[in-house]
Amino acid sequence: MPAVGGHAEDRDSRDQYVLPLVVRLEKAEPPGRTDALETSARAVLTLLSDPRVTAGDGEWAERVKAWEDARIRKVVRRARGGEWRKAGELPGITVTGGSAEVRVFPPIPLDGWPKELAKLQVSGTELDDPAEPGPAPEGVTVLWLNPELEMSAGKTMAQTGHAAQLAWWELDDAQRKEWAESGFPLAVRTASATDWPTLTDGRLPVVRDAGFTEIAPGSCTVVADHPALRGR
């Protein structure tokens, strides 16, 4: 099974693809940070479970396979107004959270961005929560952020997408079906410093970043704590 980041030298020689994610970021009403992180994770899961990906003859299946055979790159860009409307005209899926809207697109070649997406800003996406997120709801998947890392909202959205994907890969078909049919309930929270060592002890999927942007290669960014994976 492919991995996110880490030691992947054998995948570097293959054609490289990237999964684009675009977050709607209107000046007057920006989404909350946690809602955007959760929505980006659900967007990735929505694409991975789409029949256009899962069916052997699905129109996006070949591109997703090529993407997973190389490095699992995700890039988050932001759009507003007319930029957002133009992005919505490209093939993809828009997922809505409480205040966030994220559109995910099938993988594209690393140097083959459509002009509608290529011109969108990628760096410096910063968001705030209107209030401190409360405890995660009982029984849902929790994507735990590393309490020792500082990342932009855009970078963190890509990382929560990675973590959701790792959890998806670990589940069997019945567990995937149940998660999808319930709407991919999940929460993103920052782990406590005391809990982080236990969360990263190898029982749960951990995102180890490749280090292309913002943080050092191999940094553990997010733990995917799906109920079906606990206590294995």
N, C-alpha and C positions, 0 to 999 in steps of 0.2 A: 504494500500500500504506500502511495507517495506520501512524503512528509512536507511540512512547511518549514522552509529555511533549513538550518543545520547543515550536515555534511551531505552535499548533493552534487559533488563534482561530476558524477557520471551523467547527470541531467543537464549540465551546462552546455554540452555539445549539441543538444537537440534544439529544434526551433522553439523560440521562447514566445510565450503568450502572456497576456495580462487580462485580468477580469476588471473591467471598469465599473465603478460605482459613482453615481452622482447624487449629491445631497442638495435638496432645495434650500437655499439660504437667502431668503428675502430680508432686506435691511430692517423693515418695520417689525417683522415677526419671525426672528430666527428660532429654530427648534431648540429644545433643551438638550444638553449634552448627553445625558444618560439615555433619553429617548432616541437620539440619533444613533448612539452606539448599539442599542437593542434593535433598532429598525434595520441597520446595516447588516447585522447578523441574521435577522430573519429574511432579508433580501437574498443573501447568499443561499440560505437553505431553500427558499422558494424556487430559485433557479435550479439548484441541484435536484429538486424533486419534480421539476416540470417534465411532462411527457416529451417535450422537444429535446430533453437531455437524456431521460431514462430509457426511452424507446430506442431499440437498435438502429432504426432508420430515422430517428428524430433529427430535425434540421440543425440542431445545435450539438448533437451528440459527438460528432467527430471533433469539433473544436474544443469541447470540454475535455475529451480524452487527451488531445494533444497538449492542452494546458496542464492537465494533471500529470502527464508524463515528463514535463519539464519542471521548472521551479514554479511554485504556486504563488504567483504575484497578484496582488490586488492594489489598485490605485483609486483613491477617492478624490474626486474633484467637486467643485461647488458651482451652482448655477442659480440665477434668479431671472425673473421676468421672461423676456424673449428667449434667453439662453435655455431656460428650463423647458419652454414650450418646444423649441427645436430639438432638444435632447429627447423629449417625449415622442418625437416622430420617428426615431430610430428603433429598430427591433429591440425589445427589452421588456422588463417587468417593473412596474412601480409598486412599492410596498409602503404603506402608510402606518405610522405609529400614532402616538397621542398628538404630537405636534410636528413630527418629522415626516418627511417624504424622501425616500431613497429609490432611485431607479438603477437597477442592475442590468448589465448588458452581457450577452454571450462573449466569451473570450475573443480577443483580437490579437494579431501579431504585435510584438512589443513596439515595432516601429510603424505600425499600420493604423494609427488612431484616425477615426473619421474626423473631418474638419470641424464638425459641430461639437465634438468632445475635446479635440486637441487644443482649442483656444481657451478652454475653461481653466480657471486657476486651480492649482493643486496644493500649493504650500500655504502654511499659515492659517488653516481653518481652525478657528477657536470658537468654542461654544461654552455656555455656562448653564448650570441647572438653576431654575427659578427657586427651588428649595432643595434641601438635602434629601437625597433618596432614602426612603425608609428601608427596613429589612426586606429581603427578597421574599416573594410569596412562597408559601409552603408547596413543595412537590414539583417545582419547575426547575428547568436547567438554569444553573447560575454560571455565568462567565466571570471568573474572578480575575481582576486586574492586579498586576504586581504593584504593591504599595510603595516600592522604592524607585519606580520609573516615572519620569515626566515625559509625556508625549502629547503632541497636538491632537485636537479632536479628529482630524482627518486620518492621522496615523493610527489612532486608537480604533477608529471605525474599521480600518483594514484588519487590525489585529483581532477584533471581536468576530469579524467575518471568518478569519482563519480558524479561530477556536470553535465556532459553530460547525465549520466544515470538518474539523478533526472529530468532533463528537458524532457527526453524521456518519463518517466512515467507520466508527467503532460499533455502530448499532446494527442489529440484524434487520431483515426486511420487515418483520412484524413491528419492531420498535420504531423503525422509520415511518411506517404507515400510521401508527398511533400518534406520533409526534406531529406529522404533517396534517392529519385530519383534525387535530386539536388547535391548529393554527400556529404551531411552533412557539408555545409559551416559553419565555426565557427572561432572565434578568441579568443586568450587568452591574456588578458592585466591585468596589475596591476591597481586596482582602486585608485583614489586619496583619500587622508584622508578625504576630505570634502564630497565626494560622498558616501563613504562606509556606513555611518549610514543610508542613504536613501535606498541603495541597500539591506540592511539587515532589512528592516522594516516589513518584512513578506509578501510582495507581490510576491516575486520571490523565487524559491527554493534555499536553502542555505545548503551547506555541513557543518555538525558539526562533527568534527573528533572524533573517539572513543578514541584517545590518546594512541594507542599501541606503536607508535614510534614518536620521535622528538618533538612533541608539546603536550600541556596539553589537557586532555579530555574535549570535548565540545567546543573546539576552532572552530570558524567559519573560514573556509579556502577559499571557493570559492562560488560565487553566479552565478547561471545559468540564464542568461538574454536572453531568446529566444524571438524573436519578437512576437510570438503568446501569450506569457505570460505577456507582458507589459501592464500596465494600467488595470489589472483585478480588 
